[in-house]
Amino acid sequence: MAKLLLIDTSTARTSVALASGGNIIFYVDDAGAPRNQSSLTAPFIKEALDSQGWKAKDLDAVCVCMGPGSYTGLRVGVSSAKGLCFGAGVPLLAAGSLECLVWEAIDNKETQGYDYIVPMIDARRMEVYTAVFSSAGERLTKVSAQIIDENSFDGYLSKGKVLFIGDGAGKCRDTIKSPAAGFIQRCPCAKGLLRPATAAFDKGEFRDVAYFEPFYLKDFVATVSRKKLF
């Protein structure tokens, strides 16, 4: 009956959930005010713990969404999770944003009738972070950054129905024209961490709190604003 705190700040949505005994017992997100990870993550964590009268030390583990996704968002989420684990002496778990999307879709029964699931995290222009999963949640390809064109995923679309899901799925709808393709535009959320977090906890797959880093997939590139400040 593990008590788990689940944190996802990997994209535009900030969300926190509590799980106990393999079920979500509390959930909060910022659906109405996206990209406020730095100001909302700590209050959401407090709200979640207070809802059950728990302290951080009452948790059996903290699981954070490790990416790929927003550089700033991932830093906020991982730093918050590591701070809790250090302070309360509880172990750290992590799962990927693509897994998050896949398992939420499976649990919501949105994958029925599909042979493959392709989660997509928006990168820039027509680029996404993605991988191919079976309809049962098994990852079939490595996670990679891909530029989407009209031939993307043709091999899978020729063999069966493919569900494209994530905050990068919507921009691909006009490019991937196959009748075998379905699209759900959605950010990952903390609820999707439940299954991978529970599996990792049961196997004792804990992360090193001191050295764990987000999975950025690509190096962060800083840009200089073109706006004149003076």
Secondary structure as GFF3:
##gff-version 3
##sequence-region A 1 230
A	DSSP	beta_strand	3	8	.	.	.	ID=ss1
A	DSSP	beta_strand	15	20	.	.	.	ID=ss2
A	DSSP	beta_strand	23	29	.	.	.	ID=ss3
A	DSSP	alpha_helix	37	52	.	.	.	ID=ss4
A	DSSP	three_ten_helix	56	58	.	.	.	ID=ss5
A	DSSP	beta_strand	61	65	.	.	.	ID=ss6
A	DSSP	alpha_helix	71	88	.	.	.	ID=ss7
A	DSSP	beta_strand	92	95	.	.	.	ID=ss8
A	DSSP	alpha_helix	97	107	.	.	.	ID=ss9
A	DSSP	beta_strand	116	124	.	.	.	ID=ss10
A	DSSP	beta_strand	127	130	.	.	.	ID=ss11
A	DSSP	beta_strand	133	134	.	.	.	ID=ss12
A	DSSP	beta_strand	144	147	.	.	.	ID=ss13
A	DSSP	alpha_helix	154	157	.	.	.	ID=ss14
A	DSSP	beta_strand	162	166	.	.	.	ID=ss15
A	DSSP	three_ten_helix	170	172	.	.	.	ID=ss16
A	DSSP	beta_strand	181	185	.	.	.	ID=ss17
A	DSSP	three_ten_helix	190	193	.	.	.	ID=ss18
A	DSSP	alpha_helix	194	203	.	.	.	ID=ss19
###
